[in-house]
Amino acid sequence: MHFTLPRYLRTLRETFADFVYGIDAANAIRHGLQPSPRRTARNTR
């Protein structure tokens, strides 16, 4: 049972990342910018 919690946390984190990326993509489309500059900057760090 100890493997269900990390899997749940991983799924929750991925869902949250998709949610944040969706918001960034929507803002990018609305403003005509490249999608999610914040996420790429966070990934390069």
N, C-alpha and C positions, 0 to 999 in steps of 0.2 A: 504493500500500500504506500510505501514511501516514495514511489515513482509517480504517483498521481498528482501530488502537489507541485513538483517542478514542471510537469507537463501542463498543469492548469495555469501556472504562472507564465509559462512560455506562451501558451495560447492567448492569455490575457494581454501580455505584452505585445504580441503580434497584432492582436485586434486593435489595441490602442494605437499602435504605429500606423496601421491601415487607416484608422479614424483620423489621426493627425495628418497623414499624407493626403487623405481625401479633402480635408479642410484646406490644406496648402494648395492642392491642385485646383480647388474651386476658386480660391482667392487669386491664384495665378491666371486662371482663365478669365476671371472678372477683370483683372488689371492688365491682362495681356503680357504677363511676364513668364519667365521660365518656371516650371513647376518646382516648388519646394527647394529654394536655395538654402533654407535653414537645415533641412535634412542632409543635403550633400555636404554642407560645412561640418555638420556633426559627425558624418561618416568619415571624412578625411582626417578628423582629429585623432 
